[in-house]
């Protein structure tokens, strides 16, 4: 909410856009990412979410997500680049640290995908299980590809695949009405 308000309350611009626009976009995308993980968490192996190691890992992912948002918001507030900012040794170091943080937060889709893929007994039909698992795994892979290069095509593919996987998953939920598209 504060980021949305900044669009209207802070007149400063960075590269022709409100300084609050990039943080807002990331907040929305990370919310969608975390919502996807929350939706598919019910298909993780029984007992996994109760394990102490998994709770610790989830805490690390949440911390990485919070750090990523603080980093993007702080860079925007300072009117500078948050990504690919190598303008000084400090920004280079911060960018490298946030790269590690971004990888950590995206590993959740890899871990969930592998766990769901390996699950022998699930209420998902096998083709849907494979789709959800591969979508989560490919989200991780494509995000890494888009982060290591300035490749917006890889990012778009990763985002489209994530949205498609979430859409297929949501439509498959029992009791949800399916709207014909044709």
Protein Blocks (a to p, Z undefined) as FASTA:
>chain_A
ZZmmmmmmmmbdeehiafklmmmmmmmmmmmmmmmmmmmmmmgcehklmpmklmmmmmmm
mmmmmmmmmmmmmmmmnopafbhpakbfklmmmmmmmmmmmmmmmmmmmmmmmmmmmpmb
dcbdfklmmmmmmmmmmmmmmmmmmmmpccfklmmmmmmmmmmmmmmmmmmpghiacddf
ZZ
